[in-house]
Amino acid sequence: MLKFDTSHVKNPDFKDVSTNNGYYKAIATLAQKGIIGGYSDGRYGPNDPIKRGQMASIIVKAFDLPRSTNIENPFKDLEIFYLPSHGAARSLKRRDIHTHCPRHKSE
């Protein structure tokens, strides 16, 4: 799996993720690597439910997988073709990787 160094992380300054959060180092590392991001209002939303497109985007970015744009969208919950996560979800579907997501981003 991915073995990121979490000992020296840059604070992503998410309004809702304090340095006391048990997942702070993991969240900060993934943000620093460009794998995750927050909302435009400065929140990360660690307790928000994660959507298929978000999880697909995380997996594609974390493992540096190419995004697939040349296959039909097999997901009814990703109907908007311009979303960045759409290509990621299709990429995982093309590789027969299924995105079973936890209930919350911090799980």
Number of C-alpha atoms within 10 A of each C-alpha: 5 6 5 10 10 14 9 9 16 12 16 19 14 21 12 14 19 13 13 8 13 11 14 20 19 17 25 23 21 20 19 15 13 12 17 19 19 16 9 7 8 13 14 21 18 19 12 11 15 17 19 21 21 20 20 26 23 20 19 20 18 16 11 10 14 12 19 17 14 10 11 9 17 12 13 7 11 18 11 11 11 9 11 14 22 24 24 26 30 24 22 20 18 16 11 9 13 12 16 10 15 13 12 13 17 17 11
